Amino acid sequence: LHGTISSPSSSTTAKKRCRQRGKQPPSNPLSSSVSISSSEGDASFTSKTSSPNTNSPDGHCNRSTGSRRRRRRRRPKKNHSPNEQQQPPPLTEQEQSNYVALDCEMVGAGLYGETSMLARVCLIDWNYDVIYDTYVTPTETVTDYRTFVSGITPQLLEGAVDIWTCRDMVASFLKGKILVGHALKNDLHVLHLNHPWYDIRDTGKYEPFMTSTGHRLWPRKLKELAQEKLGGRIIQDPSKGAHDPFEDARAALDLYKLVRPKWEKVMDYKIQKTNEIISLIEQEETKKLAGMNDLDVVASPQ
């Protein structure tokens, strides 16, 4: 018996057509018929191998029975140009009047000048206009003027206002205002003032501005934040002299303006949670008082 197998050209052609149409070619390459005949002609039969595309006699891919690839729906891309991004609405004049930025300069007292005392205070508004800027007479003997940092010299403190006059003036400007600054705890300490926590915006304590070491967050220097976040702005430059409280207050205010919407959302959440906790505590105290009154009524003689 001599076996003859038909040429696989038709199968190759089918594969090419399938690839062009993005369809899976037949798994069995012998999709054409196979015939075996005897030389004497006493035995003759024809067998056809099975093919996954049985409805395509010419070897073409059948879309109805062939494998299909899932077509992914292309979602239209949203083009967000910088001008189309949603920007927070500008503050009204009334809203701008609610903000005050503060910075203080200190001198040193004590044996090594480690005790800080107020020597100058500067307050500015939302538009960087100076509200109050004055030198202050220290309450103790100055042992270190820290001139290279504070810019304070003995001549500048001659005839300066006393700390209590300055304190009252600053308190009147801060009443009902949102206070912006950097490391405000130190400034408020030397001013002998307190301010509500929900009205303080300290750029030294804002978490996105802080650096992490392990599981702790540490405040960064105002100089570093200004250079990184404010387009390379350089403040507290030794070549230009000592610190300027107006410059530092303005840098802190600009940092706050940069993230004001996000910061205010965080503050709203904190204020809401604090009010909820206070409400729960008041309810518990009310229940305790009501229970004590009931006990007094039961224990009182008839």
C-alpha positions in Angstrom: 0.0 0.0 0.0 1.2 3.4 -0.9 -0.2 6.3 1.3 -0.6 9.7 -0.3 -1.4 12.8 1.8 -2.8 15.9 0.2 -0.6 19.0 0.2 -0.9 21.2 3.3 -1.0 24.3 1.2 -4.7 24.8 1.9 -4.1 24.5 5.6 -1.3 27.1 5.5 -3.5 29.5 3.5 -6.2 29.1 6.1 -3.8 29.9 8.9 -2.7 33.1 7.2 -6.2 34.2 6.6 -7.0 33.5 10.3 -4.1 35.6 11.5 -5.0 38.5 9.2 -8.6 38.4 10.6 -7.4 38.1 14.2 -8.8 34.6 14.6 -7.3 31.5 16.2 -6.1 29.1 13.5 -7.4 25.5 13.5 -5.8 23.3 16.2 -5.3 20.4 13.8 -3.1 21.3 10.9 -4.4 18.3 8.8 -7.7 19.8 8.1 -7.6 18.6 4.5 -8.8 15.1 3.5 -6.5 12.1 3.7 -6.8 9.3 1.1 -5.2 5.9 1.0 -5.4 3.7 -2.0 -4.0 0.3 -3.0 -2.0 -0.2 -6.1 -4.3 -3.0 -7.2 -7.4 -0.9 -6.6 -8.9 -3.6 -4.4 -9.0 -1.3 -1.4 -10.0 2.4 -1.5 -11.3 4.6 1.2 -11.2 8.3 2.2 -11.2 9.7 5.7 -11.5 13.3 6.9 -9.9 14.5 10.0 -12.0 16.5 12.4 -11.6 20.3 12.4 -12.9 22.9 14.7 -14.2 24.9 11.8 -16.5 22.2 10.2 -18.7 24.7 8.5 -15.8 26.0 6.4 -14.9 23.5 3.7 -12.5 25.7 2.0 -10.4 26.2 5.2 -11.6 29.7 5.9 -12.3 30.8 9.5 -15.9 30.6 10.5 -16.9 33.6 12.6 -19.9 31.8 14.0 -18.0 28.8 15.4 -14.4 30.0 15.6 -12.9 31.4 18.7 -13.8 35.0 19.4 -11.8 37.6 21.2 -13.6 39.8 23.5 -13.6 43.3 22.3 -12.9 45.9 25.0 -15.0 49.0 24.9 -12.8 52.0 24.6 -13.8 54.6 27.0 -13.3 58.2 25.8 -10.3 59.8 27.4 -11.0 62.8 29.4 -8.6 65.6 28.4 -7.8 67.6 31.5 -5.9 70.6 30.5 -4.4 72.8 33.3 -6.9 75.5 32.5 -9.8 73.1 32.8 -8.9 71.7 36.2 -11.3 72.8 39.0 -9.8 75.6 41.0 -11.2 76.6 44.4 -13.1 79.9 44.1 -11.3 82.9 45.4 -12.0 84.1 48.9 -14.2 87.1 49.4 -13.0 90.2 51.2 -14.9 89.1 54.2 -13.3 85.6 54.2 -9.8 87.1 53.6 -10.3 89.3 56.7 -10.5 86.2 58.8 -6.8 85.3 58.4 -3.7 86.8 60.1 -0.1 85.6 59.8 2.3 86.0 62.7 6.1 85.7 63.2 8.2 86.7 66.2 11.9 87.3 66.8 13.5 86.4 70.1 16.6 87.2 72.1 18.3 85.0 74.8 18.4 85.4 78.6 19.9 83.4 81.3 23.4 82.0 81.8 23.9 80.8 78.2 21.1 82.7 76.6 18.9 79.7 76.3 15.7 81.3 77.7 13.9 83.0 74.8 12.2 86.4 75.2 10.2 88.4 72.8 12.0 91.2 71.0 10.0 91.8 67.8 6.5 90.8 66.5 5.0 91.2 63.1 1.4 90.6 61.9 0.3 90.7 58.3 -3.1 90.1 56.6 -4.1 87.9 53.7 -2.8 90.5 51.2 0.6 90.9 53.0 -0.2 94.3 54.4 1.4 94.9 57.8 -1.1 95.0 60.6 1.3 95.4 63.5 5.1 95.4 63.6 7.0 96.6 66.7 10.1 95.9 68.8 9.5 94.8 72.4 11.5 95.4 75.5 12.7 92.1 77.1 11.5 91.4 80.6 14.9 90.1 81.7 18.5 91.0 81.1 19.6 90.0 77.6 22.7 87.7 77.5 22.5 86.8 73.8 20.9 89.1 71.2 21.1 86.3 68.6 21.8 89.1 66.1 22.9 86.7 63.3 19.5 85.1 63.4 17.1 87.6 64.9 18.7 90.8 63.6 18.1 92.4 67.0 20.7 94.8 68.4 20.6 96.8 71.6 20.0 100.0 69.7 16.8 98.6 68.1 15.3 97.9 71.6 15.8 101.4 72.9 12.3 102.9 73.5 10.5 99.7 72.5 7.1 98.9 73.9 6.7 96.7 77.0 5.6 93.0 76.6 2.2 93.6 78.2 1.2 96.4 75.8 2.4 94.3 72.9 0.5 91.3 74.2 -2.8 93.2 74.5 -2.4 94.6 71.0 -1.7 91.2 69.4 -4.6 89.6 71.3 -7.0 92.2 70.0 -5.8 91.5 66.4 -6.0 87.7 66.8 -9.5 87.6 68.4 -11.8 85.5 66.2 -9.1 85.1 63.5 -7.5 82.1 61.9 -3.8 82.4 62.8 -1.2 81.3 60.3 2.5 80.8 61.0 5.4 78.4 61.4 6.1 76.8 64.9 3.4 79.0 66.4 3.8 77.3 69.8 7.0 79.2 70.4 5.6 82.5 69.3 2.5 82.2 71.4 4.6 81.1 74.4 6.8 84.3 74.4 3.6 86.4 73.8 2.0 84.8 76.9 -1.1 84.1 74.7 -3.4 81.2 73.9 -5.4 80.6 70.8 -8.1 78.1 70.0 -6.6 75.0 68.3 -9.3 75.0 65.6 -8.2 78.5 64.6 -4.5 77.7 64.2 -2.8 76.8 60.9 0.8 75.9 61.8 2.8 74.9 58.7 5.3 73.2 61.0 2.5 70.8 62.2 0.7 70.2 58.9 1.5 66.5 58.2 2.1 66.7 54.4 4.8 69.3 55.2 6.5 67.2 57.8 9.2 64.5 57.4 8.8 61.0 58.7 11.4 59.0 60.6 10.2 55.5 61.3 6.8 56.0 62.8 7.2 59.6 63.9 6.7 62.9 62.1 9.0 65.8 62.5 8.6 69.4 61.5 10.7 70.8 58.8 12.4 74.2 58.6 10.5 77.0 57.1 13.5 77.8 54.9 13.4 74.3 53.4 9.6 74.3 52.8 9.7 77.7 51.1 12.5 76.6 48.7 10.8 73.3 47.9 7.1 74.3 47.7 7.3 77.9 46.7 9.2 77.6 43.4 12.7 77.8 44.9 12.0 80.9 47.1 15.0 81.7 49.3 14.3 83.1 52.7 16.6 83.6 55.7 19.6 84.1 53.4 22.7 84.8 55.5 24.2 86.8 52.7 21.2 89.2 52.9 21.4 89.6 56.7 19.3 88.2 59.6 15.8 86.9 59.6 13.0 89.2 58.6 9.7 88.4 60.5 7.7 89.9 57.6 9.4 87.6 55.1 8.8 84.5 57.4 5.2 85.4 58.0 4.6 85.8 54.3 6.3 82.5 53.4 4.1 80.7 56.0 1.0 82.4 54.6 1.9 81.4 51.0 2.4 77.8 52.1 -1.0 77.8 53.6 -2.6 79.3 50.5 -1.0 76.5 48.5 -2.9 73.7 50.3 -5.8 75.7 51.9 -8.7 73.6 50.4 -7.2 70.3 51.6 -6.2 71.7 54.9 -9.6 73.1 55.6 -11.2 69.7 54.8 -9.0 68.1 57.4 -9.9 70.8 60.0 -13.6 70.4 59.3 -13.3 66.7 59.9 -11.4 67.2 63.2 -13.9 69.8 64.4 -16.8 67.5 63.5 -15.3 64.5 65.4 -14.5 66.7 68.4 -18.0 68.0 68.6 -19.4 64.5 68.4 -17.1 63.3 71.3 -18.1 66.3 73.4 -21.8 65.6 72.7 -21.4 62.0 73.8 -19.6 63.0 77.0 -22.4 65.5 77.8 -25.0 62.8 77.3 -23.2 60.4 79.6 -22.9 63.1 82.3 -26.6 63.9 81.9 -27.4 60.2 82.4 -25.2 60.0 85.5 -26.8 63.1 87.0 -30.3 61.7 86.3 -29.4 58.4 87.9 -28.0 60.1 91.0 -31.2 62.1 91.3 -33.3 58.9 91.1 -31.2 57.4 93.9 -31.7 60.5 96.0 -35.5 60.2 95.5 -35.5 56.5 96.5 -33.3 57.0 99.5 -35.2 60.0 100.9 -37.6 59.2 103.7 -41.3 59.3 103.0 
